[in-house]
Amino acid sequence: MLEETQNVIVPLDVPFESRDIYVRNYLIATRQSGRLMLFAGDQKVEHLNDDFLGPGIHPDDGDPEHLFRVASKGNIGVFASHLGLIARYGMDYPAIPYIIKLNGKTNLIPATEKDPLSPQWIDIEQVISFVDRSKLTVVGVGYTIYPGSDYEATMLREAAQIIYRAHDYGLITVLWVYPRGKNVKDEKDPHLIAGAAGLAASLGSDFVKVNYPKHGPISPAESPAEALTEAVRAAGRTKVLCAGGPAIEVKAFFQSLYNQIHVGGAAGSATGRNIHQKSLEEAIRMCNAIYAIVVENKDANDAYKIFQKS
C-alpha cells in the first residue's frame, strides 16, 4: 500500500518521520509539476574535457563555474553533479536545488575493451553530513548502473543500498541505467531500454534516466517516442527521463523532447550538453525553453520562441 500526499506517492521505504521531507524534496525538484527538469553536470567526469572544449562548444564552457552560473540563472528543476564540484562552488550558488551524483567513471576505457564498473564514491551518511555543514538545498542523489556488465551485481547492490538509505532521510533518487558491455549489442534497443527502466523500478528509484530508443522493437517505422512507451510502462511508478545526448539543432531538440513527454509518456528531461555547451546567455535561454516544455507544459513552438528571446 502506498500513501499519496499532495499528489506525491510516498514509497513505503520512506519512514514516517521522513515523509514530509521526502514530499518537500519531490515538490522542489519537480517544481510541483510531477515532472523533473534535470540539468546534468556530471560530464566533467564521464567525458573528461571532451564535452567542454572543441568545435561548436562556446569558450564559456571551459570553466566549471559555467555550469553553476547557468543553473543559478536559468529555469531548472535540479542540477546534478558530483559532491566535490558542488563543494568548490556551492557557497556562491546556495539557491540551486542539487542532486549529488554518487559515482562516475571516465570514458578512457571503452566498453568494447573492458566491461564498465562505476563503484560508489561516497555514502548517504556523508551526503547528509555535507548538507548539514553546507546548508545547501540537496533534494536527492543519483547513481549510474551498467546492466550487462560483468560487474552489474556490484552496482545493483550499491544502488539498492543507496536508494534505501536515501529514502530513510527523505531524499529522492535518480538512477542512470545504461545497458553496456561486451554482451550488449545495441544500447538503443527499445526492448532493452524498457528492461533498464523496469530494473530501476525494482530497485525502488523515484526516477530513471535511460537512452532514447532509436525505433520500435517490431517495426522500424515506429517512432522513437512511440517506442519509449514500452519503457514507461515497464517503469511503472518510477518516472522515466531520457538522456539528452550530443548537442543537436534546437528546434529538433524541442520537438523531440515534446514527443518524449506527450507521445512516449516520459516525465521530464535530463539535459547536459545541449545546454552547457552554449554561451551563458544562450544556455540560460535553453534552460528556460526546456523548462517551459517540461514543467509549464508548453509545446515545441512556444519553447523555440522562448529560446529566441534575448
N, C-alpha and C positions, 0 to 999 in steps of 0.2 A: 504494500500500500504506500502511495506517495502523497505528500502534503503539498497543496498548491497555495502559495502565499503571494498576493498581489500579482497573480498570473505567472509566478515563478515556481516551477516544480522543484521542490527541495528533495534531493535523494535521501534515502534512509540512513546512509553512512555519515550524514552531517548530524552531529549530536544536537540535542535540543538547545543547549546553551550557545551554539554557534549558528543557529538557523537565521537569526536576524542579520548577522554579519554576512552570511552567505547571500541572502537576498539583497542586502545593500551592495555587495560587490558585484553581483549579477546585474543589478539595475544600473550601476555606474558604468560597467563595461559595455552594456548594450544600449546605454542611453534610454533605458525604459522602453525600448522598441522590440525586444526579443531577438534582435539581430546584432551581430558583432562585426564592427569595422576594425579589423586588426591591422595596424601599421607594423610591418615586420622589419626589425633592425638586427636580426641575428646573422645576417650575411657576412658581417665582419669576420666571423669565424668560419662559416660554412664555405664561403667562396674567396676567403682572404681578400686581397685588394682588387681582384678581377672585376668586381661589380662597382668599383669606386673610382676607377681611372681607366680611360680608354675612349675610343671613338664614340661619339654620341652621348657621352657622360659629361655633365657640367662640372667645371672645376670646383664648385661648391661642395661636391660630394666627396672630395678628398679628405675633408676634415670630419672626424667622427661627430663633432658637435652639430654638424648639419642635420643629423638625424633628430637631435633634441630640439633644434630650432623649428624644424618642420612640425614635429609632434606637439610643440607648445603653441604654435600659431595657427595650425590647420585644424579643421574639424576631424576628430578621430574618436574611436571608441576606446582603444587601448594601444599602447606602444610596447612591443615585445622585444626584449633584448636581454643580454647576459648581465648578471649581477655586477661584475667588475666594471663594465662600461657605465651602468647606472650609478654605481658608487662614485665614479670620477666626475659625472656631470649632473647628477640628480639634485645637488644642493642649489643649482641655478635654475632648475626646472621642476619645482615641487608640485605644480598643479597637474602634471601629466599623470593619468592613470596607467600604471605599469603592469605588464606580465613579465615575470622573471623566468627566463629560459634556463633550465637546469642542466642541460647537456649540449653537446655540439662537437662536430668534427670538421676537419678541413677536407678539401676536395683533392688533395695531393695524391692520395692512393685511390685509383679508380676501382669501382665495384667489380669490374671485369678482372681485376688483378687480385683483389682480396675482398672477401665479404665484409661489409661495413659493421663496425661496432662503435656505439656512441654512449659510453657509460656516464652515469650521473656525476656532476662536478660537486654540487653542494646539496645538503638535505633540507627538508622543510623547516626543521628547528633553526637552522642557520638563516633561512629566509625570514622567519618570524623575528629572530634577534636583530637582523638588519632593519626590518620595518620599525621595530621598537626604537632603535637608535636614530634612524634617519628621519622618521616621521613622514616618509613618502607614502603616497597612495598606491599600494601594491594590492591589486584585486585578485591576482591569481598567478599560477605558474604554468610553464609549458615544458614539453619533453618530446623528443623525436624517437620513433621506433622504426626499424627497418625489417619488417616481416620478410621471410625468405632468406635472410642472412643466417649463416651458421651460428651466429651469436644472438639470435632472436630471443632465446629463453632468458638470457641475462637482462635484455632490455625490457621484456614483458614483465618480469618480476619487479624490476625497478619502477616501471610505470605504474603497476598495481599498488606498490607501496607509496609512491608519490601521491597518487590520487586519494588513497585512503587517508593519509596524514594531512594532505591539503584540505580535504573536506572536514577533518577534525577541527581545523582552525577557521573554517568558513571561507576558504579560498576557492575560486573556480579553477578549472583545469582545461588546458588545451593540449591535445596530442597532435603532433605532426606524424602522420603514418604514411611512409613511403615504401612499398614493397621493392626490395633491391637486393642484388647479389647474383651469383653465378647461376642460380636456379630460377631467376626471374627473367623471363624472355621479353616481356613488354610491360613496362611500368605504367603505360597509359591505357592498358586494357580495362574497360569499364567493369567487367565482372570481378577482376582482381581488386580494383579500387573499391567496389562495393564490399568485398571481403575485408579490406582495410578499415572501412567505416564501421562494419559490424564488429571488428576486433576492438575498436575504440569504445564501442557501446558496452562490450563485455567487460572491459576494464573499468567502466563507470565514469568515463570522461564526460565533461559537460559539452565540449566542442571537439571536433576533429578536423584537422586540415589535411586535405588529400589533393592529389594531382587532378586536374580537369581531364576527363576522358577524351579520347580522340573521336570516337563514334560509338554507335551501339554495338552490343556483343553479337547480334544476329545479322543486322543489316547495316552495311556501311553508309546507307542513305540516312540512317537515323542520326540526328544532330548530336553534338557533344552534350548540349543541355538536356536533350531527351534521354541520353544515355546516363546522365547523372542521377536520374530519378531512382535507378536501382540502388545507388549508394545511399541516397537519402532515406529510402525505405529500410535498407539494411541497418542504418544507424539508429532508427527508432527515435528515442528521446535525446540522443546525443546529436547535437546540431552540427551540420556539415558546412565547412568553408573550403573553397578551392584556392590552391596556390596561384598567385598572380602570374608567375613565370617571367621570362625575359620581357624587356620593355617593347611594347608594340604601339602602333598609332592609336591616339587617344579615343577617337570615335569608335574604332573597332573594340577597344578595351571596354568602353562604357556599355556597348551593345552586348558584348559577351557577358559582362557582369550582370546586366539586367536579365539576360536569358538564364543565367545560372540560378537566379533567385526566383523568377516568375515562371520559368518553364521547368527547370531542374529541381526546384524546391530547396535550394541552398539557403542558409540562414545567416548570410553575411559574406565577408570577403577577407582575405589575408593578402595584403599587397606590400611589396617591398620595392623592387627595382623600378616599377612603373611610377613610383612616387619619388624616391630619394635620388634617382639619377638626374633629376631636373634641377634647375636653379631653385633657390629658396622660394622666390616669389611664385614660380610656376608649380613647384611641389605643393605649396600651400593651396593653390587653386585646384590641383589634382585631388588633394585630400578632401577639399570641400565638395568636389563633384562626386567622388566615390561615396562620401557620407550622405549626400543627397539621395543617391540610389538606395543605399543600404538602410539607412536609418529613417530618412524622410519619405521614402517610397516614391521618389521621382523617377521619370523614365530617362532613357539614354539621351534624348534630345535636350531635356532640361539640364542634365548633367553637363552636356557639352557647352551649353550657354553659360553655366556657372564657371566652367573651366576657362572660357574665353574672356571673362570679366577681369580687367586689370585692377 
